[in-house]
Amino acid sequence: MKIILASASIGISELKSNPSAAINRATGPVAILNRNTPVAYLIPAADWETICERLDEADLADIIRSRAGETPVSTKLDDL
């Protein structure tokens, strides 16, 4: 059995019959189950936006770390 990474879950059949109710009831992530196995997660839009922002920040942090040893070059804004 797989671990469910949400505090709430709903069967896929129930989700199909009334998706609006499932979304309105959700206060956080909801696991979508098919035969008691998670097949997807439904998360609020604000949570998804936060995840995307954090992923972008992690990518930028990787770039910063990779360039940490480079020698800086002086330049003027007009030269760019």
Distance bins in CASP14 RR format, pairs under 12 A and 6 or more apart:
PFRMAT RR
TARGET T0000
AUTHOR 0000-0000-0000
RMODE 2
METHOD distances of the structure
MODEL  1
1 33 0 0 0 0 0 1 0 0 0 0 0
1 35 0 0 0 0 0 1 0 0 0 0 0
1 36 1 0 0 1 0 0 0 0 0 0 0
1 37 1 0 0 1 0 0 0 0 0 0 0
1 38 0 0 0 0 1 0 0 0 0 0 0
2 9 0 0 0 0 0 1 0 0 0 0 0
2 31 0 0 0 0 1 0 0 0 0 0 0
2 33 0 0 0 0 1 0 0 0 0 0 0
2 34 0 0 0 0 0 1 0 0 0 0 0
2 35 0 0 0 0 0 1 0 0 0 0 0
2 36 0 0 0 0 1 0 0 0 0 0 0
2 37 1 0 1 0 0 0 0 0 0 0 0
2 38 1 0 1 0 0 0 0 0 0 0 0
2 39 0 0 0 0 1 0 0 0 0 0 0
2 41 0 0 0 0 0 1 0 0 0 0 0
3 9 0 0 0 0 0 1 0 0 0 0 0
3 31 0 0 0 0 1 0 0 0 0 0 0
3 37 0 0 0 0 0 1 0 0 0 0 0
3 38 0 0 0 0 1 0 0 0 0 0 0
4 10 0 0 0 0 0 1 0 0 0 0 0
4 11 0 0 0 0 0 1 0 0 0 0 0
4 29 0 0 0 0 1 0 0 0 0 0 0
4 30 0 0 0 0 1 0 0 0 0 0 0
4 31 1 0 1 0 0 0 0 0 0 0 0
4 32 0 0 0 0 0 1 0 0 0 0 0
4 33 1 0 0 1 0 0 0 0 0 0 0
4 36 0 0 0 0 1 0 0 0 0 0 0
4 37 0 0 0 0 1 0 0 0 0 0 0
4 38 1 0 1 0 0 0 0 0 0 0 0
4 39 0 0 0 0 0 1 0 0 0 0 0
4 40 0 0 0 0 0 1 0 0 0 0 0
4 41 0 0 0 0 1 0 0 0 0 0 0
5 28 0 0 0 0 0 1 0 0 0 0 0
5 29 1 0 0 1 0 0 0 0 0 0 0
5 30 0 0 0 0 0 1 0 0 0 0 0
5 31 1 0 0 1 0 0 0 0 0 0 0
5 32 0 0 0 0 0 1 0 0 0 0 0
5 38 1 0 0 1 0 0 0 0 0 0 0
5 40 0 0 0 0 0 1 0 0 0 0 0
5 41 1 0 0 1 0 0 0 0 0 0 0
5 43 0 0 0 0 0 1 0 0 0 0 0
6 26 0 0 0 0 1 0 0 0 0 0 0
6 27 0 0 0 0 0 1 0 0 0 0 0
6 28 1 0 0 1 0 0 0 0 0 0 0
6 29 1 0 1 0 0 0 0 0 0 0 0
6 30 1 0 1 0 0 0 0 0 0 0 0
6 31 1 0 1 0 0 0 0 0 0 0 0
6 32 0 0 0 0 1 0 0 0 0 0 0
6 33 0 0 0 0 0 1 0 0 0 0 0
6 38 1 0 0 1 0 0 0 0 0 0 0
6 40 0 0 0 0 0 1 0 0 0 0 0
6 41 1 0 0 1 0 0 0 0 0 0 0
6 42 0 0 0 0 1 0 0 0 0 0 0
6 43 0 0 0 0 1 0 0 0 0 0 0
6 44 0 0 0 0 0 1 0 0 0 0 0
6 47 0 0 0 0 0 1 0 0 0 0 0
7 26 0 0 0 0 0 1 0 0 0 0 0
7 27 0 0 0 0 1 0 0 0 0 0 0
7 28 1 0 0 1 0 0 0 0 0 0 0
7 29 1 0 0 1 0 0 0 0 0 0 0
7 30 0 0 0 0 1 0 0 0 0 0 0
7 31 0 0 0 0 1 0 0 0 0 0 0
7 41 0 0 0 0 0 1 0 0 0 0 0
7 43 0 0 0 0 0 1 0 0 0 0 0
8 14 0 0 0 0 0 1 0 0 0 0 0
8 15 0 0 0 0 0 1 0 0 0 0 0
8 22 0 0 0 0 1 0 0 0 0 0 0
8 23 0 0 0 0 0 1 0 0 0 0 0
8 25 1 0 0 1 0 0 0 0 0 0 0
8 26 1 0 0 1 0 0 0 0 0 0 0
8 27 1 0 0 1 0 0 0 0 0 0 0
8 28 1 0 0 1 0 0 0 0 0 0 0
8 29 1 0 0 1 0 0 0 0 0 0 0
8 30 1 0 1 0 0 0 0 0 0 0 0
8 31 1 0 0 1 0 0 0 0 0 0 0
8 32 0 0 0 0 0 1 0 0 0 0 0
8 33 0 0 0 0 0 1 0 0 0 0 0
8 38 0 0 0 0 0 1 0 0 0 0 0
8 41 0 0 0 0 0 1 0 0 0 0 0
8 42 0 0 0 0 1 0 0 0 0 0 0
8 43 0 0 0 0 0 1 0 0 0 0 0
8 44 0 0 0 0 0 1 0 0 0 0 0
9 15 0 0 0 0 0 1 0 0 0 0 0
9 22 0 0 0 0 0 1 0 0 0 0 0
9 25 0 0 0 0 0 1 0 0 0 0 0
9 26 0 0 0 0 0 1 0 0 0 0 0
9 28 0 0 0 0 0 1 0 0 0 0 0
9 29 0 0 0 0 1 0 0 0 0 0 0
9 30 1 0 0 1 0 0 0 0 0 0 0
9 31 1 0 1 0 0 0 0 0 0 0 0
9 32 1 0 0 1 0 0 0 0 0 0 0
9 33 1 0 1 0 0 0 0 0 0 0 0
9 34 0 0 0 0 0 1 0 0 0 0 0
9 36 0 0 0 0 1 0 0 0 0 0 0
9 37 0 0 0 0 0 1 0 0 0 0 0
9 38 1 0 0 1 0 0 0 0 0 0 0
9 39 0 0 0 0 0 1 0 0 0 0 0
9 40 0 0 0 0 0 1 0 0 0 0 0
9 41 0 0 0 0 1 0 0 0 0 0 0
9 42 0 0 0 0 1 0 0 0 0 0 0
10 16 0 0 0 0 0 1 0 0 0 0 0
10 17 0 0 0 0 0 1 0 0 0 0 0
10 18 0 0 0 0 1 0 0 0 0 0 0
10 19 0 0 0 0 1 0 0 0 0 0 0
10 21 0 0 0 0 1 0 0 0 0 0 0
10 22 1 0 1 0 0 0 0 0 0 0 0
10 23 0 0 0 0 0 1 0 0 0 0 0
10 24 0 0 0 0 0 1 0 0 0 0 0
10 25 0 0 0 0 1 0 0 0 0 0 0
10 26 0 0 0 0 1 0 0 0 0 0 0
10 29 0 0 0 0 0 1 0 0 0 0 0
10 30 1 0 1 0 0 0 0 0 0 0 0
10 31 1 0 0 1 0 0 0 0 0 0 0
10 32 1 0 0 1 0 0 0 0 0 0 0
10 33 1 0 0 1 0 0 0 0 0 0 0
10 34 0 0 0 0 0 1 0 0 0 0 0
10 36 0 0 0 0 0 1 0 0 0 0 0
10 38 0 0 0 0 0 1 0 0 0 0 0
10 39 0 0 0 0 0 1 0 0 0 0 0
10 40 0 0 0 0 0 1 0 0 0 0 0
10 41 0 0 0 0 0 1 0 0 0 0 0
10 42 1 0 0 1 0 0 0 0 0 0 0
11 17 0 0 0 0 1 0 0 0 0 0 0
11 18 0 0 0 0 0 1 0 0 0 0 0
11 19 0 0 0 0 0 1 0 0 0 0 0
11 22 0 0 0 0 1 0 0 0 0 0 0
11 30 0 0 0 0 1 0 0 0 0 0 0
11 31 0 0 0 0 1 0 0 0 0 0 0
11 32 1 0 0 1 0 0 0 0 0 0 0
11 33 1 0 1 0 0 0 0 0 0 0 0
11 34 1 0 0 1 0 0 0 0 0 0 0
11 35 0 0 0 0 1 0 0 0 0 0 0
11 36 0 0 0 0 1 0 0 0 0 0 0
11 37 0 0 0 0 0 1 0 0 0 0 0
11 38 0 0 0 0 1 0 0 0 0 0 0
11 39 0 0 0 0 1 0 0 0 0 0 0
11 40 0 0 0 0 0 1 0 0 0 0 0
11 42 0 0 0 0 0 1 0 0 0 0 0
12 19 0 0 0 0 0 1 0 0 0 0 0
12 22 0 0 0 0 0 1 0 0 0 0 0
12 30 0 0 0 0 0 1 0 0 0 0 0
12 31 0 0 0 0 0 1 0 0 0 0 0
12 32 1 0 1 0 0 0 0 0 0 0 0
12 33 1 0 0 1 0 0 0 0 0 0 0
12 34 1 0 1 0 0 0 0 0 0 0 0
12 35 0 0 0 0 1 0 0 0 0 0 0
12 36 0 0 0 0 0 1 0 0 0 0 0
12 37 0 0 0 0 0 1 0 0 0 0 0
12 38 0 0 0 0 0 1 0 0 0 0 0
12 39 1 0 0 1 0 0 0 0 0 0 0
12 40 0 0 0 0 1 0 0 0 0 0 0
12 42 0 0 0 0 0 1 0 0 0 0 0
13 19 0 0 0 0 0 1 0 0 0 0 0
13 22 0 0 0 0 0 1 0 0 0 0 0
13 32 0 0 0 0 0 1 0 0 0 0 0
13 33 0 0 0 0 1 0 0 0 0 0 0
13 34 0 0 0 0 1 0 0 0 0 0 0
13 35 0 0 0 0 0 1 0 0 0 0 0
14 21 0 0 0 0 1 0 0 0 0 0 0
14 22 1 0 0 1 0 0 0 0 0 0 0
14 25 0 0 0 0 0 1 0 0 0 0 0
14 30 0 0 0 0 0 1 0 0 0 0 0
14 32 0 0 0 0 1 0 0 0 0 0 0
14 33 0 0 0 0 1 0 0 0 0 0 0
14 34 0 0 0 0 0 1 0 0 0 0 0
14 42 0 0 0 0 0 1 0 0 0 0 0
15 21 0 0 0 0 1 0 0 0 0 0 0
15 22 1 0 1 0 0 0 0 0 0 0 0
15 23 0 0 0 0 1 0 0 0 0 0 0
15 25 0 0 0 0 0 1 0 0 0 0 0
15 26 0 0 0 0 0 1 0 0 0 0 0
15 30 0 0 0 0 1 0 0 0 0 0 0
15 31 0 0 0 0 0 1 0 0 0 0 0
15 32 1 0 1 0 0 0 0 0 0 0 0
15 33 0 0 0 0 1 0 0 0 0 0 0
15 34 0 0 0 0 1 0 0 0 0 0 0
15 39 0 0 0 0 0 1 0 0 0 0 0
15 40 0 0 0 0 1 0 0 0 0 0 0
15 41 0 0 0 0 0 1 0 0 0 0 0
15 42 1 0 0 1 0 0 0 0 0 0 0
16 22 0 0 0 0 1 0 0 0 0 0 0
16 32 0 0 0 0 1 0 0 0 0 0 0
16 34 0 0 0 0 0 1 0 0 0 0 0
18 24 0 0 0 0 1 0 0 0 0 0 0
18 25 0 0 0 0 1 0 0 0 0 0 0
19 25 0 0 0 0 0 1 0 0 0 0 0
19 26 0 0 0 0 0 1 0 0 0 0 0
19 30 0 0 0 0 0 1 0 0 0 0 0
19 32 0 0 0 0 0 1 0 0 0 0 0
19 42 0 0 0 0 1 0 0 0 0 0 0
20 26 0 0 0 0 0 1 0 0 0 0 0
20 42 0 0 0 0 0 1 0 0 0 0 0
21 30 0 0 0 0 0 1 0 0 0 0 0
21 42 0 0 0 0 0 1 0 0 0 0 0
22 28 0 0 0 0 0 1 0 0 0 0 0
22 29 0 0 0 0 0 1 0 0 0 0 0
22 30 1 0 0 1 0 0 0 0 0 0 0
22 31 0 0 0 0 0 1 0 0 0 0 0
22 32 0 0 0 0 1 0 0 0 0 0 0
22 33 0 0 0 0 0 1 0 0 0 0 0
22 40 0 0 0 0 0 1 0 0 0 0 0
22 41 0 0 0 0 0 1 0 0 0 0 0
22 42 1 0 0 1 0 0 0 0 0 0 0
22 44 0 0 0 0 0 1 0 0 0 0 0
23 30 0 0 0 0 1 0 0 0 0 0 0
23 32 0 0 0 0 0 1 0 0 0 0 0
23 42 1 0 0 1 0 0 0 0 0 0 0
23 43 0 0 0 0 0 1 0 0 0 0 0
23 44 0 0 0 0 1 0 0 0 0 0 0
23 45 0 0 0 0 1 0 0 0 0 0 0
24 30 0 0 0 0 0 1 0 0 0 0 0
24 42 0 0 0 0 0 1 0 0 0 0 0
24 44 0 0 0 0 0 1 0 0 0 0 0
25 42 0 0 0 0 0 1 0 0 0 0 0
25 44 0 0 0 0 0 1 0 0 0 0 0
26 32 0 0 0 0 0 1 0 0 0 0 0
26 41 0 0 0 0 0 1 0 0 0 0 0
26 42 1 0 0 1 0 0 0 0 0 0 0
26 43 0 0 0 0 1 0 0 0 0 0 0
26 44 1 0 0 1 0 0 0 0 0 0 0
26 45 0 0 0 0 0 1 0 0 0 0 0
26 46 0 0 0 0 0 1 0 0 0 0 0
26 47 0 0 0 0 1 0 0 0 0 0 0
27 42 0 0 0 0 0 1 0 0 0 0 0
27 43 0 0 0 0 0 1 0 0 0 0 0
27 44 0 0 0 0 1 0 0 0 0 0 0
27 46 0 0 0 0 0 1 0 0 0 0 0
27 47 0 0 0 0 0 1 0 0 0 0 0
28 41 0 0 0 0 1 0 0 0 0 0 0
28 42 0 0 0 0 1 0 0 0 0 0 0
28 43 1 0 0 1 0 0 0 0 0 0 0
28 44 1 0 1 0 0 0 0 0 0 0 0
28 45 0 0 0 0 0 1 0 0 0 0 0
28 46 0 0 0 0 1 0 0 0 0 0 0
28 47 1 0 0 1 0 0 0 0 0 0 0
28 48 0 0 0 0 0 1 0 0 0 0 0
28 50 0 0 0 0 0 1 0 0 0 0 0
29 38 0 0 0 0 0 1 0 0 0 0 0
29 40 0 0 0 0 0 1 0 0 0 0 0
29 41 1 0 1 0 0 0 0 0 0 0 0
29 42 1 0 0 1 0 0 0 0 0 0 0
29 43 1 0 1 0 0 0 0 0 0 0 0
29 44 0 0 0 0 1 0 0 0 0 0 0
29 46 0 0 0 0 0 1 0 0 0 0 0
29 47 1 0 0 1 0 0 0 0 0 0 0
29 48 0 0 0 0 0 1 0 0 0 0 0
29 51 0 0 0 0 0 1 0 0 0 0 0
30 38 0 0 0 0 0 1 0 0 0 0 0
30 40 0 0 0 0 1 0 0 0 0 0 0
30 41 1 0 0 1 0 0 0 0 0 0 0
30 42 1 0 1 0 0 0 0 0 0 0 0
30 43 1 0 0 1 0 0 0 0 0 0 0
30 44 0 0 0 0 1 0 0 0 0 0 0
30 47 0 0 0 0 0 1 0 0 0 0 0
31 37 0 0 0 0 1 0 0 0 0 0 0
31 38 1 0 1 0 0 0 0 0 0 0 0
31 39 0 0 0 0 1 0 0 0 0 0 0
31 40 1 0 0 1 0 0 0 0 0 0 0
31 41 1 0 1 0 0 0 0 0 0 0 0
31 42 0 0 0 0 1 0 0 0 0 0 0
31 43 0 0 0 0 0 1 0 0 0 0 0
32 38 1 0 0 1 0 0 0 0 0 0 0
32 39 1 0 1 0 0 0 0 0 0 0 0
32 40 1 0 1 0 0 0 0 0 0 0 0
32 41 1 0 0 1 0 0 0 0 0 0 0
32 42 1 0 0 1 0 0 0 0 0 0 0
32 43 0 0 0 0 0 1 0 0 0 0 0
33 39 1 0 0 1 0 0 0 0 0 0 0
33 40 0 0 0 0 1 0 0 0 0 0 0
33 41 0 0 0 0 0 1 0 0 0 0 0
33 42 0 0 0 0 0 1 0 0 0 0 0
34 40 0 0 0 0 1 0 0 0 0 0 0
41 47 0 0 0 0 1 0 0 0 0 0 0
41 48 0 0 0 0 0 1 0 0 0 0 0
41 51 0 0 0 0 0 1 0 0 0 0 0
42 48 0 0 0 0 0 1 0 0 0 0 0
43 49 0 0 0 0 0 1 0 0 0 0 0
43 50 0 0 0 0 1 0 0 0 0 0 0
43 51 1 0 0 1 0 0 0 0 0 0 0
43 52 0 0 0 0 0 1 0 0 0 0 0
44 50 0 0 0 0 1 0 0 0 0 0 0
44 51 0 0 0 0 0 1 0 0 0 0 0
45 51 0 0 0 0 0 1 0 0 0 0 0
45 52 0 0 0 0 0 1 0 0 0 0 0
46 52 0 0 0 0 0 1 0 0 0 0 0
46 53 0 0 0 0 0 1 0 0 0 0 0
47 53 0 0 0 0 0 1 0 0 0 0 0
47 54 0 0 0 0 0 1 0 0 0 0 0
48 54 0 0 0 0 0 1 0 0 0 0 0
48 55 0 0 0 0 0 1 0 0 0 0 0
49 55 0 0 0 0 0 1 0 0 0 0 0
49 56 0 0 0 0 0 1 0 0 0 0 0
50 56 0 0 0 0 0 1 0 0 0 0 0
50 57 0 0 0 0 0 1 0 0 0 0 0
51 57 0 0 0 0 0 1 0 0 0 0 0
51 58 0 0 0 0 0 1 0 0 0 0 0
52 58 0 0 0 0 0 1 0 0 0 0 0
52 59 0 0 0 0 0 1 0 0 0 0 0
53 59 0 0 0 0 0 1 0 0 0 0 0
53 60 0 0 0 0 0 1 0 0 0 0 0
54 60 0 0 0 0 0 1 0 0 0 0 0
54 61 0 0 0 0 0 1 0 0 0 0 0
55 61 0 0 0 0 0 1 0 0 0 0 0
55 62 0 0 0 0 0 1 0 0 0 0 0
56 62 0 0 0 0 0 1 0 0 0 0 0
56 63 0 0 0 0 0 1 0 0 0 0 0
57 63 0 0 0 0 0 1 0 0 0 0 0
57 64 0 0 0 0 0 1 0 0 0 0 0
58 64 0 0 0 0 0 1 0 0 0 0 0
58 65 0 0 0 0 0 1 0 0 0 0 0
59 65 0 0 0 0 0 1 0 0 0 0 0
59 66 0 0 0 0 0 1 0 0 0 0 0
60 66 0 0 0 0 0 1 0 0 0 0 0
60 67 0 0 0 0 0 1 0 0 0 0 0
61 67 0 0 0 0 0 1 0 0 0 0 0
61 68 0 0 0 0 0 1 0 0 0 0 0
62 68 0 0 0 0 0 1 0 0 0 0 0
63 70 0 0 0 0 0 1 0 0 0 0 0
64 70 0 0 0 0 0 1 0 0 0 0 0
67 73 0 0 0 0 0 1 0 0 0 0 0
73 79 0 0 0 0 0 1 0 0 0 0 0
73 80 0 0 0 0 0 1 0 0 0 0 0
END
